[in-house]
Amino acid sequence: MVKTRKLAVPYPTVFICQLPEQTQSIIRKDLERYAHENGSQLSWDGENNDYTAMSGRFCDIEEIYANIDLHFCQTGEDV
């Protein structure tokens, strides 16, 4: 996993599906990497055609960023 992550997340209780698509894509990849590195599986939501975690709030998945220096930024500043 990366050591630092910069995400366009305005506040921790925002629903991930409300974030810009580029930010959602970064989070989705981080979820996949976290699951792979920790030997866990991601639940798939067939109705939304995405991982179940992607329909929740950002604060619900904060554990995947536990060992990462997380910085929040404005939309368009994603790295």
ABEGO torsion letter per residue (X at the ends): XBABBBBBBABAABBAAABBAAAAAAAAAAAAAAAAAAGBBBBBBAAAGBBAAAABBAAAAAAAAAABBBBBBBBGABX
